[in-house]
Amino acid sequence: MTEPCDLTALDARALIGAKRLSPVELTESCIARIEAVDHAVNAMVARDFGRALATAKQAEQAVMRGDALGALHGLPVGIKDLEETEGLRTTFGSPIFAHHVPEIDDRSVACLRAAGAIVLGKTNTPEFGAGANTRNAVYGATGNPFDPSRSAAGSSGGSAVALATGMVPLASGSDMGGSLRNPAAFNGIVGFRPSPGLVATEKHGHGWSPLAVNGPMARNVPDLALMLSAMVSDDVRDPLAFSVHGRQVRSASEFHPLAPADLSRLRVAITPDFGFAPTESIVRAALTEKTGLFAGLFGQVDFTTPDCAGADEAFAVLRATSFLGAHLEKVTARPQDVGPNVRANVEEGLRYSAADVARALALQTALYRRWQDFFQNYDVVLSPTVTISPRPWSELYPTQIDGVATKSYFHWLALVYAVTLPGHPALSLPVGRDAHGLPFGLQITGPRGGDALVLQVAAALEQALAGDPRTARPVPDVAALGKAGPISAMPGFLGFS
């Protein structure tokens, strides 16, 4: 029998609204799942169970009174440990903030609470979101639920694992170099990188940069769209937020309820590498196999790619300068408390000149304009989400892919930063498993501002593929995880490297 924690968010919310499921019952079920399996994967690192149960009781009382209920009323959520939560420890995966307890919520968290969500706890992240794996010196490593010795990817790995194992029906994430999309792909769930500004944030130090965004994560596309509908907002503190004076441009109703797209009308481009990403042979093979099963659903399919010339250089410089702005003082004042990935980015940023930054911005702009030309002929682009199949989390980053050295610790993220640079929306959809038996993620990239289209395409594909075990969302063996040993006993669990 399905436990309440295994229900979809939409089903749970409908049952709550119909007085057939208590928010207390759902919250208790999620807590029980965390206590049963988290020792094996280490996803939910700071817990707020007492307050969550009290909030669930209040949510139950609101239902019984017949109050107007928010879109997420009574639904437990996990919040990535890069987002500040009032009264709940927020460490950013850094020893510097090991005991930090914020006094107010970040805007994205406040939006979720305002919609009725119940914050159950914080999900693990690498230090300041920097890293191929979700691993840090405060809470340790997060393991992949399909094999806890393997990486959950980063930096939203804790959120992805919490979702895959049924700890929560919804979880938050953030994305620069694929930090939402990569964990979604590695763990068999759905992660969406929205257009910059769609989910407003007041916290980015480089507020005019489109690289970093916040976004939703869920087990299926309609649930994700429901969560996004609660996160869409405007905020004058975010210079990229979608707004016209006195009027919000984008609204919740654009995303929920979600109508699947008519795939037969779509023009689709398929690429294994965007012309430059070091994609592993097993991932290329998985893309060929999976798309071969469903390419006939589309009106037009071409194997082609937008021109991504200059992407490696532009992303390296712009990423490094963003870390320089955010973390130079920490690296200078407390180098012993900062991990190798953050230090490497800051040191790299210090080597670049103003001319280098100007060139990177020009390369990004040229790439963006080429993408706009490309999307005159295509509605969406399909690619793998990640260049590799999940590897052990003990590997700091992939130094080689198919025997060829990677250029940097983030070079393996090329399939996702190809999309980050022009600022297009993209979603990672779980599509079966690869030849290693691990989840395969399909990246669906849409046109500029095409957030709703990406979700509609993903919803239609998800429906079409759900009945075939070769393409359906893979589900980890929760019972086996419950019997597994603690991930904390594995060598190298706690630390930066």
N, C-alpha and C positions, 0 to 999 in steps of 0.2 A: 504493500500500500504506500502511495506517495505521502511523504511527510510534508507538512505545510511549508517548510523551508525550500522544498523542491518545486513548488508551484511557480509558474511564471509571475512576474510582477503584475501583469494585466489581470490574470486570473485571481491572484490574491486580492488585488484592489477591488475587483468586482464582487468577490465573496464578502469582503469587509463591508462594502457599501450595501450589500443585501442582508447584512447581519447574520451571515452564515459562517463567518470566520472572525474570531476576535483578534485585534492587533496584539493582545497579550499572548494568545496562543501562537501566533506567527513569530513573535519576538522570542518566546521561549523555545520554539523549535529551532530557530537560527542559533541561539545560544547553545543549545544541546549539540548541534552539528559542529560548531566551533570547538566545543570541549571534547568532542569525539575524535576529530581528525586534525586539528591544527598543530598538534605536537609533531605530526609527520611532515608538515609543509611550512609552518611558521608564516602565515599570511596576515592574521589579525593580531597586531602587535600591542596596541594600547586599547584597552576594553573599557566600555562605559555601561556595563550591563545593568547596574542599579538604576541609573538615571534613565536608561532606555526602557526598562520595565515600568518605571513610574510614568514616563511619557506615553507608553503603550496603554497604560490604564486610563490615562486622560483621553487618549484617542478613542478607546472603547466607549467611554462615557459620552463623548461627542456623537458617536454613531447612534447610541441608544437614545440620545435626546433629539435626534433628527437634525443636527446642525448641518450647515453647508460644509462639505468635505473637500479638501484639496486633492489635486491630481495624484499625489503620492501618499494620501492619508493612511497612516498605519504601516507603511512599508519600511522595514529596516534597511539601512544603507551602510556601506563601508566608505570611509573617507581616506583618500590617499594622504600619507603622512608628510606631504609637502603643503597641505592646506591647513590653515589654522582653525582650530575648533575651540570655542569658548569652554573653559573648564576642563579640557581634556588634553593630555600631554601631546605636544607636537614637536618632534625632534628633527625633522628634515633628514633623518638618517645620520645625523652628525653628533659626535660627542659634545660639541660646543653647545648644543641645544638639548642635551640629554634630559634636562629637568624643566624644560620650557613649557609653561601652561598658559596659553593665551587668554586674554580677557574678553575678546570678541571673536566671532566667526569671520572667516573670509566671506566675501560676497557670494561666491558660488555655494558655499555651505549654507549660508543664510537663506538663499533661494530654495534649497532643498527642504530645509526645515519649514519655511513658510508654506511650502506645498504639502506639508504633512508628514514628511519623511522622518524616521526615527534613527538618529545616529547611534549605531551599535558599537563602533570602534574605529581605529585607525589601521590602515593597511600599509604593509611594509614597502619601502622604497630604497634604492641606493642613495648614498650621500648626496644631498641636493639634487637628486634626479640624474646624476652622472654615472653611467655605467652600463655595460652589456648585461649584467646580472642584477637581480634585486638582492643586494648583500651590503651590509654595513657593520660598523663597529659598535653600534648601540644594541640592535636587535638580532644581528646575524643574518644568515641567508634564508631566502624563501625558495622552496623546492617546487619543481614542476609536479602537478598532481598525477601525471601519467608515469612519472619516475622521479621521486624526490631528490635523486642525485643529480638530476639535470636542471638546467636553468629555466626559470620562469620568465626570463627576459626582464627588461627594465625600460622605463623606471616605474611603471604602474603594475609591477609583477604581483604585489600583494593583493591588489584589487582583482586582477584577473584570476588568481588562484582562489580567492574567496568566492568569486562567482562560480567558477567551475566546480567547486566542491559543495555548493549549496549553503555556504555560510550566510550569504545575503542575496537578495534578488537583484540588487542594483549597487553599483559602486562608482566612485568618481576617479578620474584620471587626468593626466596632463600630457602634452605631446610637443616635442620639438624635433628630435630625430627619431620619431616613431615610438615615443614612450607610452602611448596608448595602443598603437597598432601592433607593435612587436609582441607585447605580452598577450594581447588578444589572440594572435596567431599561434603562439607557443602553447597556450592553455585551452584552446578550443572554445573561445567565447567571442563576443562581438565588441569591437572598440571603434569609436568614431572620432576622427579629428575634424572639428567644424572649421568653417572659414574664420579667419582672425576677426575678432570683435563680436561674433555671434553670441558667445558666452562671455559676458563682460567680466573683467578682472581689474581690481585696483592695485595689484601687487607687483606687476612687472616693472623692474627698474628702467628698462628700455621700452617704454610704453609704445613707441612708434614702430617697433620691430614686429613683423608678422610671424616670427618663427615659433614662439611659444604660445600654446593655447590650452585651455581647459576643456574637458569634454566628458561625455557619459560612456559607461561600460555596462554591458548586460549579457544575459545568456541568449537572447534572441533580438531580432531587429525591432519588432513592435515594442518590446519592453524598453529598448534603448531610445526609441523615438518618444515614448512616454516620459522618460527621464529628461531628455533634451528639452521637451516642452516646458519643463519646470525650471530649466537653467537659462533659457533664452532671456536676455534682459538688456537694458541699457544702463550705462553708468557714465556720468560726465568725467569721472576719473580715468576712464579708459579711452584714449584718443582714437582707438580703432573700432569702438562699439558702433553698431549700425544705428544711426539716428538721424533725424531731421528735427530741427528745433521745434519742441513741443509735440513731437510724434515719434513713436517707436516704429521703425521700418519693418522689422521682422517680428512675428508673433507666434505664440505657442500653437495656435490652430494650424499653422503651416506644417507642423510636424506630427501632431496627434489630434484625432485618429489618422492613421497612416494608410493610404491607398496604394497597394502595390502597382508598379509600373507594368505597362504592356510591353513585354520584352520583344515581341515580334516587330515593334516599330523602331527599335534602337539600332544605331550604328555603333559598333564596338571595335575598339582596337585592343589587341592582346600583345603583350611583350613580356619576355622572361627577365629583362634586365634594364629597360629604359636606355639601352644602347651603351651602358657603361658600368652597371653594377656587377660586382663579382659573385654571381649567383651560382651556388653549389649545384652539381649535376643532379643530385637527388631531388632538389627543389625544382629544377627545370623539368625533370621527368614527371614530377607530381603535377605541375601546371599543365603539361601536355596531356597527361591522362585525364585530369579533371575537366579541362575545357573541352576535350574531345567528347565527353559525355553530355555536355549541355550547350555547346556552341550553336547547335541547330535551333535553339530557342530564340535567337536574335535575328533581326531582320538583315543585318550586314555584319560580317566579321572579317577584319583584316589583321594580319600579323605585322604590326608597325608600331612606331613609338614617336612621341614628341622628341624634338632635338634638345638634349640636356647638356650640351657642350658647356663646360665651365662649372658644372654643378659641384664637383669635388672641391675645387678651389674656393668657390663662393661660400659653400657651407663651412669649410674649415675655418675661414677667416671670420665669418659672421658669428659662428658658434663660439669661437675662442674669445672674441671681443665681448660677447654677452657674458661669458664666465668671468672675464677680466673685470667688467663693471660690477658684477654681483659678488665676487669672492676674493678680489685682490687683497683687501684688508685682512681677511681671515688667514690667507696663505702667508701674509707678511707677519702678522702678529702671533699666530698660533700654528705654525707649520706642522708641528707634531700631532695636531688634532685634525688635520686635513688629509684625506686619502689621495692616492696616486692619480686618479682620473681628474679630480678637480685641480690638483697641482699642475698636471700636464696641460690642462686647458688654459690656466692662468699664465703659465710660463710661455706657452705658445702665443697667447694674446700679446704678451710683452714684446715679442719678436716682430710683430707686424707694425708697419708704418701707416701713417695717414693715407699714403698713396695705395698701400695694399687694401685698406678698407674701402677706399674710393673705387678701386678696381673690382672688388668683390661685389659692391652694390651695383656697379654697372653690369657685371656678369649676371647678377640676379635679375636685373631689369630686362636685359636682353633675352634671358631664358623665359621670363614671364611673357614677353610679347610673342615669342615663338609658340608658346603653349596656347595663347589665344588664337593664333592662326590655325594651329592643329585642331582645336576644338570647333572650328567652323565646319569640320567634316565628320566629327565623331561626338557621340553623346557621353560615353564613358570609356575609360581605359581599365583593362583588367591586367593584373600582374600578381606575382607572389607578393606577400607582405614582407617576408624576411628572406634574406639571401641564403640562410642555412637552416638545417634541421636542429632542434634543441641539443645543446652540448652540455657537459658537466658544468655546474655553477662554480666549480673550483677554478675554471679558466677565467682569468681576469677579462680577457676579450679574445676573439678569434684572431690569431696571428697569421693563420693560413686558411685559405678556402680552396679545396681541391689541389693542394700542394703549392699554391701561389700565394706569396706573402701579401697581406693586406697593408694598405698605406698608412693606417692609423688605427687607434683603438675604436673609432667609430666608422671606419670604412665599410664594415659589414652592414651598416644601416642605410646604404646607398639607395635601396629601393624605396625607402620612406622619405629620406631627405630630398630625393628628386621631386617629390610632391610638396614637401614643406616649403621649398624655396619660392615657387610661384604662388603659394597661398591657396591652393585649391582644396576643397573638402575631400576626405577619403575615409573609407571604412574597411576594416578587416573582418571578413566573414569566414567562419570555420567551414571548411569543405573537406570532410573526411580526414584521413591520415596519410602520411607519406610512407615510403617503403620501410622505414624504421618503426612504423606503428605509432608515430607521434603526430600530433595535430598539424594540419596544413591550413594556412591562412591565405585567402584570396583577397588582394587589395582592389577595391573598387574606387576609382578616382573620377570625380565629376568635373564639370566646367566651373569657371569662376562664379561663386555665389550659388552653385547648384547643390546646396546641402539637402534640400528636400528630394531632389532627383536621385541623389546617391542613396538615400534611405529607401526610396520607393523601388529602385532597382534591386537593392539588397534584399528587401522584403519579398519581392517576387522570386528572386533566385532561391532564397531560403525555403520558400514554399515548394518550389519545383524540385529541390534537391533533397528534401527531408525524408522522402520515402526510400531512398537508395542508400544502403550502408556505405557505399563507396564515397558518397558525397554528403551524408548527413553529419550534423554536429557530433563529434566524438564526446563521450562522457567518461570521466575517470571512475575507477572502482573505489567508491567511497568506503565500502566495507573493508577492503584490503588496506586502505590508508588508516582506518581505525585500528587495525591490528599491527601496523608497521611500527618500527622503532622510531624514536625521536630524531628529527633531523639535527638537533643540537649535538648529538653524539658523533656526527660525521666530522672528519678532520677538516680544519680550516673554517668551521661554521661561523665563528665570530671574528670579524676583522674586515679590513679593507681589501686584502689580497692574500 
